[in-house]
């Protein structure tokens, strides 16, 4: 499950003195509205197929880590087993995800996107990539680097480790 314990800032104390309550409030509001924009296009694609954001997250991370186990996906998503099983059942029934029994441990279930699942994942990620690409171009490279630092600093330590581990697989 996801930790809800706040993390301490790693920013130098002097940098924290320049943030007003109003700036923080505006940042929080901007995050809410940006998230609405970030999810709007995929939500429309998902709704046409009878899926929701939980399906999107599962599809995204199965694509990101092909062959991931159900337990690993539970850890990444921070959801209950019951919730994930409901999502996976529909994705498997609709032939977007296929399951392979583990060769070393027959109790493990490894998840892969099918060709149809990859098509949906591509449509979803293309929609979000276009929005992020436009925002990144508008903001510029320094803002992009700063944005990533802010997002990583907002993650709890355990989540940051999971995030980092995902990117270490790609290297």
PyMOL commands that set and color helices and strands:
alter all, ss='L'
color gray80, all
select helices_A, chain A and resi 13-16+21-48+53-64+70-77+81-93+115-139+141-154+157-170
alter helices_A, ss='H'
color red, helices_A
select strands_A, chain A and resi 68-69+97-101+109-113
alter strands_A, ss='S'
color yellow, strands_A
deselect
rebuild
show_as cartoon
